[in-house]
Amino acid sequence: MKHTYALLLIFLVTVFLSGCIKHNETKDNTEKVEKVTKRLGQLIKVRPEFEERYIILHENTFPSVLERIRKSNIRNYSIFLLDGILFSNMEYVGSDYDGDMKAIGDEKTKKWWKLTDPMQEPLPTRKPGEWWAEMELLVNGGEKIKSYTEAQRTGIVVPIKPGCEDEIRNIFKNIDNNLFAAMANANIQNFTAYMKDNKVYVYSEYVGKNSEQDGNQFTASPEYKKFNAEFSKYMTGPWQKMKEVFHTN
């Protein structure tokens, strides 16, 4: 199999195949004025015997947990799953990150953790003191077109060649701003890429109505073709779509 998938191609393809775009019915009006002060991507394993139970549990998250997450200034928080790996992406809008994270550990949330922690297995590459392993943020970009509450969210992942981390960093560091403009024209926003353990994870949002038209337009752009030519040199497999198992506004 030729590994020539372009960045975001699988995102667009899965949007096209899914048909109608799903929007949340409840809009978060405060999101329009809240400034994101930190973006965080994290990884952890889910034990195979608990995978189905983990998904069901997160489809029925305790209201007290959701309330605590919001009080700790976390917004647009998603968890995606593929092959036993959980990838979380969140936005923080507060000014005291350490204090807000410490406050999450209230008694009600600890009861939730008693259920979820045994289902999880921390990565061996995590830093001391971490449960979920924090990833390296490579880039966040893309013009904000609509509120994230109106978006279809996608998480994708691709393996990269070991030892080429600096090359990957350089590609994202020098990403052409015109590529973000091409994304905006295709109704793609909040493009966020992370790197960890020889893999690149991408979170993005689609807010358009005609995904086929938008996709054809984007993949035909010279900015897309240029990025694909550079990035695909370091891929060792295809992009894969992850399943979203949790989201909170």
ROFI-737654 format. One record per residue (C-alpha): residue number from 1; residue in one letter; x, y, z. Coordinates in pm, 1 decimal, padded with zeros to 6 digits. Layout:
! ROFI-737654
<atom paba="NUM" lumba="A" X="X" Y="Y" Z="Z"/>
...
END
This chain:
! ROFI-737654
<atom paba="1" lumba="M" X="00000.0" Y="00000.0" Z="00000.0"/>
<atom paba="2" lumba="K" X="00136.6" Y="00339.2" Z="-00093.8"/>
<atom paba="3" lumba="H" X="00149.9" Y="00575.0" Z="00200.5"/>
<atom paba="4" lumba="T" X="00082.1" Y="00897.5" Z="00013.9"/>
<atom paba="5" lumba="Y" X="-00216.2" Y="01022.6" Z="00210.5"/>
<atom paba="6" lumba="A" X="-00204.3" Y="01398.9" Z="00255.5"/>
<atom paba="7" lumba="L" X="-00252.8" Y="01566.4" Z="00588.1"/>
<atom paba="8" lumba="L" X="-00625.0" Y="01621.0" Z="00644.0"/>
<atom paba="9" lumba="L" X="-00721.0" Y="01402.6" Z="00346.7"/>
<atom paba="10" lumba="I" X="-00858.4" Y="01130.5" Z="00569.4"/>
<atom paba="11" lumba="F" X="-01040.2" Y="01396.9" Z="00766.5"/>
<atom paba="12" lumba="L" X="-01209.5" Y="01523.7" Z="00455.8"/>
<atom paba="13" lumba="V" X="-01283.1" Y="01177.2" Z="00322.4"/>
<atom paba="14" lumba="T" X="-01449.5" Y="01068.9" Z="00645.3"/>
<atom paba="15" lumba="V" X="-01655.8" Y="01386.9" Z="00649.0"/>
<atom paba="16" lumba="F" X="-01768.9" Y="01317.5" Z="00292.6"/>
<atom paba="17" lumba="L" X="-01863.6" Y="00959.0" Z="00373.8"/>
<atom paba="18" lumba="S" X="-02051.5" Y="01053.7" Z="00687.3"/>
<atom paba="19" lumba="G" X="-02303.9" Y="01259.0" Z="00490.5"/>
<atom paba="20" lumba="C" X="-02483.8" Y="01510.1" Z="00708.5"/>
<atom paba="21" lumba="I" X="-02279.1" Y="01718.0" Z="00947.1"/>
<atom paba="22" lumba="K" X="-02381.7" Y="01672.3" Z="01308.4"/>
<atom paba="23" lumba="H" X="-02415.3" Y="01984.1" Z="01518.5"/>
<atom paba="24" lumba="N" X="-02466.6" Y="02013.1" Z="01889.4"/>
<atom paba="25" lumba="E" X="-02808.5" Y="02150.4" Z="01971.5"/>
<atom paba="26" lumba="T" X="-02689.5" Y="02350.1" Z="02269.8"/>
<atom paba="27" lumba="K" X="-02461.0" Y="02638.0" Z="02177.0"/>
<atom paba="28" lumba="D" X="-02204.4" Y="02770.1" Z="02418.6"/>
<atom paba="29" lumba="N" X="-02236.1" Y="03145.4" Z="02384.3"/>
<atom paba="30" lumba="T" X="-01954.3" Y="03213.9" Z="02630.4"/>
<atom paba="31" lumba="E" X="-01710.2" Y="03042.0" Z="02393.4"/>
<atom paba="32" lumba="K" X="-01733.6" Y="03339.0" Z="02159.4"/>
<atom paba="33" lumba="V" X="-01558.8" Y="03569.1" Z="02408.7"/>
<atom paba="34" lumba="E" X="-01333.1" Y="03326.6" Z="02594.9"/>
<atom paba="35" lumba="K" X="-00969.3" Y="03329.1" Z="02492.9"/>
<atom paba="36" lumba="V" X="-00790.0" Y="02995.0" Z="02476.5"/>
<atom paba="37" lumba="T" X="-00476.6" Y="03027.1" Z="02688.1"/>
<atom paba="38" lumba="K" X="-00354.1" Y="02667.7" Z="02658.5"/>
<atom paba="39" lumba="R" X="-00414.0" Y="02370.8" Z="02430.3"/>
<atom paba="40" lumba="L" X="-00341.7" Y="02026.4" Z="02559.1"/>
<atom paba="41" lumba="G" X="-00314.6" Y="01691.1" Z="02384.9"/>
<atom paba="42" lumba="Q" X="-00270.0" Y="01375.4" Z="02592.7"/>
<atom paba="43" lumba="L" X="-00246.9" Y="00998.7" Z="02545.7"/>
<atom paba="44" lumba="I" X="-00319.9" Y="00691.2" Z="02756.1"/>
<atom paba="45" lumba="K" X="-00408.0" Y="00327.1" Z="02690.0"/>
<atom paba="46" lumba="V" X="-00743.6" Y="00170.6" Z="02760.9"/>
<atom paba="47" lumba="R" X="-00726.5" Y="-00193.0" Z="02869.0"/>
<atom paba="48" lumba="P" X="-00885.6" Y="-00411.9" Z="02598.1"/>
<atom paba="49" lumba="E" X="-01121.4" Y="-00588.8" Z="02837.5"/>
<atom paba="50" lumba="F" X="-01264.3" Y="-00250.0" Z="02942.0"/>
<atom paba="51" lumba="E" X="-01287.7" Y="-00075.5" Z="02605.4"/>
<atom paba="52" lumba="E" X="-01661.6" Y="-00120.8" Z="02551.8"/>
<atom paba="53" lumba="R" X="-01740.6" Y="-00035.4" Z="02913.2"/>
<atom paba="54" lumba="Y" X="-01520.6" Y="00275.3" Z="02890.9"/>
<atom paba="55" lumba="I" X="-01715.4" Y="00401.2" Z="02589.3"/>
<atom paba="56" lumba="I" X="-02052.9" Y="00339.7" Z="02753.3"/>
<atom paba="57" lumba="L" X="-01938.9" Y="00508.0" Z="03072.7"/>
<atom paba="58" lumba="H" X="-01831.1" Y="00819.7" Z="02884.4"/>
<atom paba="59" lumba="E" X="-02159.8" Y="00830.5" Z="02699.6"/>
<atom paba="60" lumba="N" X="-02315.1" Y="00865.9" Z="03045.3"/>
<atom paba="61" lumba="T" X="-02065.9" Y="01092.3" Z="03220.4"/>
<atom paba="62" lumba="F" X="-02166.1" Y="01209.8" Z="03566.3"/>
<atom paba="63" lumba="P" X="-02318.4" Y="01560.9" Z="03544.1"/>
<atom paba="64" lumba="S" X="-02104.3" Y="01660.4" Z="03842.7"/>
<atom paba="65" lumba="V" X="-01789.7" Y="01568.1" Z="03646.2"/>
<atom paba="66" lumba="L" X="-01897.7" Y="01777.4" Z="03347.5"/>
<atom paba="67" lumba="E" X="-01975.9" Y="02067.5" Z="03580.3"/>
<atom paba="68" lumba="R" X="-01634.8" Y="02042.9" Z="03747.4"/>
<atom paba="69" lumba="I" X="-01459.1" Y="02032.8" Z="03410.1"/>
<atom paba="70" lumba="R" X="-01632.7" Y="02353.3" Z="03308.3"/>
<atom paba="71" lumba="K" X="-01562.8" Y="02525.9" Z="03640.9"/>
<atom paba="72" lumba="S" X="-01195.4" Y="02444.0" Z="03585.6"/>
<atom paba="73" lumba="N" X="-01207.3" Y="02642.8" Z="03262.0"/>
<atom paba="74" lumba="I" X="-01177.8" Y="02349.1" Z="03023.1"/>
<atom paba="75" lumba="R" X="-01366.8" Y="02384.3" Z="02696.5"/>
<atom paba="76" lumba="N" X="-01410.9" Y="02183.4" Z="02376.8"/>
<atom paba="77" lumba="Y" X="-01275.2" Y="01866.3" Z="02537.2"/>
<atom paba="78" lumba="S" X="-01277.1" Y="01551.3" Z="02323.2"/>
<atom paba="79" lumba="I" X="-01142.6" Y="01199.0" Z="02366.1"/>
<atom paba="80" lumba="F" X="-01080.4" Y="00978.0" Z="02063.6"/>
<atom paba="81" lumba="L" X="-01002.8" Y="00605.1" Z="02052.4"/>
<atom paba="82" lumba="L" X="-00814.3" Y="00378.2" Z="01812.6"/>
<atom paba="83" lumba="D" X="-00638.3" Y="00044.2" Z="01869.3"/>
<atom paba="84" lumba="G" X="-00644.5" Y="00077.2" Z="02246.0"/>
<atom paba="85" lumba="I" X="-00501.1" Y="00431.4" Z="02253.4"/>
<atom paba="86" lumba="L" X="-00700.8" Y="00726.5" Z="02387.7"/>
<atom paba="87" lumba="F" X="-00617.1" Y="01070.8" Z="02245.9"/>
<atom paba="88" lumba="S" X="-00761.0" Y="01371.6" Z="02425.4"/>
<atom paba="89" lumba="N" X="-00768.4" Y="01730.5" Z="02302.7"/>
<atom paba="90" lumba="M" X="-00882.0" Y="02017.7" Z="02520.0"/>
<atom paba="91" lumba="E" X="-00879.0" Y="02395.3" Z="02535.3"/>
<atom paba="92" lumba="Y" X="-00810.5" Y="02585.9" Z="02856.8"/>
<atom paba="93" lumba="V" X="-00949.2" Y="02939.4" Z="02896.1"/>
<atom paba="94" lumba="G" X="-00838.7" Y="03027.4" Z="03250.4"/>
<atom paba="95" lumba="S" X="-00538.3" Y="03202.2" Z="03403.9"/>
<atom paba="96" lumba="D" X="-00437.8" Y="02952.5" Z="03676.2"/>
<atom paba="97" lumba="Y" X="-00394.1" Y="02619.3" Z="03501.8"/>
<atom paba="98" lumba="D" X="-00227.5" Y="02437.1" Z="03791.9"/>
<atom paba="99" lumba="G" X="-00489.2" Y="02561.2" Z="04037.1"/>
<atom paba="100" lumba="D" X="-00778.8" Y="02470.7" Z="03810.5"/>
<atom paba="101" lumba="M" X="-00639.6" Y="02121.6" Z="03746.1"/>
<atom paba="102" lumba="K" X="-00592.5" Y="02066.0" Z="04119.1"/>
<atom paba="103" lumba="A" X="-00953.3" Y="02170.6" Z="04180.4"/>
<atom paba="104" lumba="I" X="-01077.4" Y="01896.1" Z="03948.2"/>
<atom paba="105" lumba="G" X="-00985.6" Y="01640.9" Z="04211.4"/>
<atom paba="106" lumba="D" X="-01296.1" Y="01701.9" Z="04421.5"/>
<atom paba="107" lumba="E" X="-01479.2" Y="01418.7" Z="04594.9"/>
<atom paba="108" lumba="K" X="-01738.6" Y="01369.9" Z="04319.7"/>
<atom paba="109" lumba="T" X="-01474.6" Y="01349.3" Z="04048.4"/>
<atom paba="110" lumba="K" X="-01266.8" Y="01108.3" Z="04256.8"/>
<atom paba="111" lumba="K" X="-01564.9" Y="00871.4" Z="04251.6"/>
<atom paba="112" lumba="W" X="-01555.5" Y="00895.0" Z="03870.6"/>
<atom paba="113" lumba="W" X="-01182.5" Y="00821.7" Z="03867.5"/>
<atom paba="114" lumba="K" X="-01242.0" Y="00508.9" Z="04077.2"/>
<atom paba="115" lumba="L" X="-01438.0" Y="00380.4" Z="03780.0"/>
<atom paba="116" lumba="T" X="-01213.2" Y="00501.1" Z="03498.6"/>
<atom paba="117" lumba="D" X="-00861.2" Y="00459.5" Z="03639.4"/>
<atom paba="118" lumba="P" X="-00868.8" Y="00076.8" Z="03650.4"/>
<atom paba="119" lumba="M" X="-00969.1" Y="00080.2" Z="03282.5"/>
<atom paba="120" lumba="Q" X="-00662.7" Y="00279.6" Z="03183.5"/>
<atom paba="121" lumba="E" X="-00292.8" Y="00200.3" Z="03152.0"/>
<atom paba="122" lumba="P" X="-00044.1" Y="00490.2" Z="03144.9"/>
<atom paba="123" lumba="L" X="00214.8" Y="00494.3" Z="02867.8"/>
<atom paba="124" lumba="P" X="00569.9" Y="00392.2" Z="02963.1"/>
<atom paba="125" lumba="T" X="00693.6" Y="00711.1" Z="02792.8"/>
<atom paba="126" lumba="R" X="00495.9" Y="00942.8" Z="03019.2"/>
<atom paba="127" lumba="K" X="00682.4" Y="01195.9" Z="03233.8"/>
<atom paba="128" lumba="P" X="00714.6" Y="01143.1" Z="03610.0"/>
<atom paba="129" lumba="G" X="00389.0" Y="01227.5" Z="03783.2"/>
<atom paba="130" lumba="E" X="00175.7" Y="01204.3" Z="03470.3"/>
<atom paba="131" lumba="W" X="-00123.8" Y="00973.3" Z="03433.4"/>
<atom paba="132" lumba="W" X="-00219.9" Y="01083.6" Z="03084.5"/>
<atom paba="133" lumba="A" X="00101.3" Y="01150.6" Z="02887.3"/>
<atom paba="134" lumba="E" X="00119.9" Y="01504.5" Z="02752.5"/>
<atom paba="135" lumba="M" X="00208.6" Y="01541.4" Z="02384.6"/>
<atom paba="136" lumba="E" X="00417.9" Y="01801.6" Z="02208.6"/>
<atom paba="137" lumba="L" X="00205.7" Y="02069.3" Z="02042.7"/>
<atom paba="138" lumba="L" X="00329.4" Y="02120.2" Z="01687.5"/>
<atom paba="139" lumba="V" X="00084.2" Y="02378.8" Z="01559.0"/>
<atom paba="140" lumba="N" X="-00259.2" Y="02528.4" Z="01599.3"/>
<atom paba="141" lumba="G" X="-00405.7" Y="02734.3" Z="01323.7"/>
<atom paba="142" lumba="G" X="-00694.5" Y="02806.7" Z="01099.8"/>
<atom paba="143" lumba="E" X="-00934.3" Y="03095.8" Z="01092.4"/>
<atom paba="144" lumba="K" X="-01225.2" Y="03058.2" Z="01331.0"/>
<atom paba="145" lumba="I" X="-01532.8" Y="03038.8" Z="01110.6"/>
<atom paba="146" lumba="K" X="-01799.2" Y="02926.3" Z="01357.2"/>
<atom paba="147" lumba="S" X="-01829.0" Y="02821.9" Z="01719.5"/>
<atom paba="148" lumba="Y" X="-01687.7" Y="02478.8" Z="01791.1"/>
<atom paba="149" lumba="T" X="-02035.1" Y="02384.3" Z="01915.1"/>
<atom paba="150" lumba="E" X="-02144.7" Y="02384.0" Z="01550.2"/>
<atom paba="151" lumba="A" X="-01853.8" Y="02173.0" Z="01426.5"/>
<atom paba="152" lumba="Q" X="-01798.1" Y="01811.2" Z="01338.2"/>
<atom paba="153" lumba="R" X="-01481.8" Y="01709.9" Z="01521.7"/>
<atom paba="154" lumba="T" X="-01224.8" Y="01467.1" Z="01386.9"/>
<atom paba="155" lumba="G" X="-00917.2" Y="01300.9" Z="01536.1"/>
<atom paba="156" lumba="I" X="-00666.3" Y="01126.9" Z="01309.3"/>
<atom paba="157" lumba="V" X="-00323.3" Y="00970.1" Z="01361.3"/>
<atom paba="158" lumba="V" X="-00030.7" Y="00863.2" Z="01142.9"/>
<atom paba="159" lumba="P" X="00298.6" Y="00683.8" Z="01222.8"/>
<atom paba="160" lumba="I" X="00620.7" Y="00859.5" Z="01127.7"/>
<atom paba="161" lumba="K" X="00978.4" Y="00748.8" Z="01079.3"/>
<atom paba="162" lumba="P" X="01176.7" Y="00718.9" Z="01406.5"/>
<atom paba="163" lumba="G" X="01444.9" Y="00981.2" Z="01448.8"/>
<atom paba="164" lumba="C" X="01285.3" Y="01240.7" Z="01221.3"/>
<atom paba="165" lumba="E" X="01119.4" Y="01445.5" Z="01496.0"/>
<atom paba="166" lumba="D" X="01321.1" Y="01756.9" Z="01410.0"/>
<atom paba="167" lumba="E" X="01214.3" Y="01735.4" Z="01047.1"/>
<atom paba="168" lumba="I" X="00850.8" Y="01707.4" Z="01154.4"/>
<atom paba="169" lumba="R" X="00887.4" Y="02004.0" Z="01388.7"/>
<atom paba="170" lumba="N" X="01043.2" Y="02207.4" Z="01110.8"/>
<atom paba="171" lumba="I" X="00759.9" Y="02131.1" Z="00868.3"/>
<atom paba="172" lumba="F" X="00498.6" Y="02251.1" Z="01114.3"/>
<atom paba="173" lumba="K" X="00707.1" Y="02544.4" Z="01233.1"/>
<atom paba="174" lumba="N" X="00733.8" Y="02672.4" Z="00876.6"/>
<atom paba="175" lumba="I" X="00383.4" Y="02582.4" Z="00766.4"/>
<atom paba="176" lumba="D" X="00256.4" Y="02814.5" Z="00492.6"/>
<atom paba="177" lumba="N" X="-00011.5" Y="03049.4" Z="00621.8"/>
<atom paba="178" lumba="N" X="-00174.8" Y="03011.7" Z="00283.2"/>
<atom paba="179" lumba="L" X="-00246.9" Y="02648.9" Z="00380.1"/>
<atom paba="180" lumba="F" X="-00457.8" Y="02776.6" Z="00668.2"/>
<atom paba="181" lumba="A" X="-00632.5" Y="03010.7" Z="00426.3"/>
<atom paba="182" lumba="A" X="-00708.8" Y="02712.6" Z="00203.0"/>
<atom paba="183" lumba="M" X="-00849.6" Y="02530.1" Z="00505.3"/>
<atom paba="184" lumba="A" X="-01072.8" Y="02824.4" Z="00588.3"/>
<atom paba="185" lumba="N" X="-01199.9" Y="02833.5" Z="00231.3"/>
<atom paba="186" lumba="A" X="-01288.4" Y="02465.7" Z="00275.8"/>
<atom paba="187" lumba="N" X="-01464.1" Y="02533.7" Z="00608.3"/>
<atom paba="188" lumba="I" X="-01196.0" Y="02364.0" Z="00817.9"/>
<atom paba="189" lumba="Q" X="-01092.3" Y="02529.9" Z="01143.3"/>
<atom paba="190" lumba="N" X="-00901.2" Y="02473.7" Z="01467.6"/>
<atom paba="191" lumba="F" X="-00637.3" Y="02254.1" Z="01303.6"/>
<atom paba="192" lumba="T" X="-00420.5" Y="02125.6" Z="01589.6"/>
<atom paba="193" lumba="A" X="-00130.1" Y="01881.3" Z="01554.0"/>
<atom paba="194" lumba="Y" X="00064.5" Y="01698.6" Z="01825.4"/>
<atom paba="195" lumba="M" X="00356.0" Y="01453.2" Z="01826.8"/>
<atom paba="196" lumba="K" X="00432.5" Y="01164.7" Z="02062.1"/>
<atom paba="197" lumba="D" X="00604.7" Y="00824.8" Z="02034.7"/>
<atom paba="198" lumba="N" X="00673.5" Y="00841.6" Z="01659.1"/>
<atom paba="199" lumba="K" X="00318.3" Y="00940.3" Z="01572.4"/>
<atom paba="200" lumba="V" X="00145.4" Y="01263.0" Z="01474.9"/>
<atom paba="201" lumba="Y" X="-00208.3" Y="01321.9" Z="01601.2"/>
<atom paba="202" lumba="V" X="-00435.6" Y="01583.1" Z="01447.1"/>
<atom paba="203" lumba="Y" X="-00756.8" Y="01738.4" Z="01575.0"/>
<atom paba="204" lumba="S" X="-00966.8" Y="01953.7" Z="01342.6"/>
<atom paba="205" lumba="E" X="-01321.2" Y="02079.2" Z="01292.4"/>
<atom paba="206" lumba="Y" X="-01545.4" Y="02096.4" Z="00986.3"/>
<atom paba="207" lumba="V" X="-01818.4" Y="02360.8" Z="00983.1"/>
<atom paba="208" lumba="G" X="-01939.9" Y="02360.6" Z="00624.2"/>
<atom paba="209" lumba="K" X="-02247.4" Y="02223.7" Z="00450.0"/>
<atom paba="210" lumba="N" X="-02108.3" Y="02082.6" Z="00125.5"/>
<atom paba="211" lumba="S" X="-01819.5" Y="01856.8" Z="00220.5"/>
<atom paba="212" lumba="E" X="-01766.3" Y="01714.3" Z="-00128.2"/>
<atom paba="213" lumba="Q" X="-01726.4" Y="02056.3" Z="-00284.2"/>
<atom paba="214" lumba="D" X="-01508.0" Y="02179.7" Z="00000.9"/>
<atom paba="215" lumba="G" X="-01288.4" Y="01870.5" Z="-00015.4"/>
<atom paba="216" lumba="N" X="-01230.2" Y="01891.7" Z="-00388.0"/>
<atom paba="217" lumba="Q" X="-01142.1" Y="02256.1" Z="-00354.7"/>
<atom paba="218" lumba="F" X="-00896.4" Y="02194.6" Z="-00072.4"/>
<atom paba="219" lumba="T" X="-00716.3" Y="01894.9" Z="-00223.0"/>
<atom paba="220" lumba="A" X="-00675.6" Y="02083.5" Z="-00550.7"/>
<atom paba="221" lumba="S" X="-00500.9" Y="02377.1" Z="-00383.2"/>
<atom paba="222" lumba="P" X="-00124.6" Y="02417.7" Z="-00440.0"/>
<atom paba="223" lumba="E" X="-00075.4" Y="02470.9" Z="-00066.4"/>
<atom paba="224" lumba="Y" X="-00220.7" Y="02128.2" Z="00006.8"/>
<atom paba="225" lumba="K" X="-00010.2" Y="01960.1" Z="-00258.5"/>
<atom paba="226" lumba="K" X="00306.8" Y="02124.7" Z="-00131.1"/>
<atom paba="227" lumba="F" X="00244.5" Y="02020.9" Z="00227.9"/>
<atom paba="228" lumba="N" X="00160.8" Y="01667.2" Z="00124.4"/>
<atom paba="229" lumba="A" X="00483.3" Y="01634.6" Z="-00073.4"/>
<atom paba="230" lumba="E" X="00688.4" Y="01742.6" Z="00229.3"/>
<atom paba="231" lumba="F" X="00507.0" Y="01553.7" Z="00503.3"/>
<atom paba="232" lumba="S" X="00449.5" Y="01222.8" Z="00325.7"/>
<atom paba="233" lumba="K" X="00826.5" Y="01165.1" Z="00309.8"/>
<atom paba="234" lumba="Y" X="00820.1" Y="01085.2" Z="00681.6"/>
<atom paba="235" lumba="M" X="00505.5" Y="00872.4" Z="00699.5"/>
<atom paba="236" lumba="T" X="00540.3" Y="00498.2" Z="00755.5"/>
<atom paba="237" lumba="G" X="00170.2" Y="00416.6" Z="00725.8"/>
<atom paba="238" lumba="P" X="-00164.8" Y="00567.0" Z="00630.9"/>
<atom paba="239" lumba="W" X="-00365.3" Y="00822.6" Z="00822.5"/>
<atom paba="240" lumba="Q" X="-00629.3" Y="00655.5" Z="01039.0"/>
<atom paba="241" lumba="K" X="-00951.2" Y="00801.9" Z="01174.1"/>
<atom paba="242" lumba="M" X="-01014.2" Y="00771.0" Z="01548.1"/>
<atom paba="243" lumba="K" X="-01354.5" Y="00725.1" Z="01711.7"/>
<atom paba="244" lumba="E" X="-01473.8" Y="01010.0" Z="01932.6"/>
<atom paba="245" lumba="V" X="-01595.4" Y="00861.7" Z="02261.2"/>
<atom paba="246" lumba="F" X="-01636.4" Y="01177.2" Z="02469.1"/>
<atom paba="247" lumba="H" X="-01695.3" Y="01548.8" Z="02421.7"/>
<atom paba="248" lumba="T" X="-01795.8" Y="01835.4" Z="02642.0"/>
<atom paba="249" lumba="N" X="-01853.1" Y="02197.9" Z="02552.7"/>
END
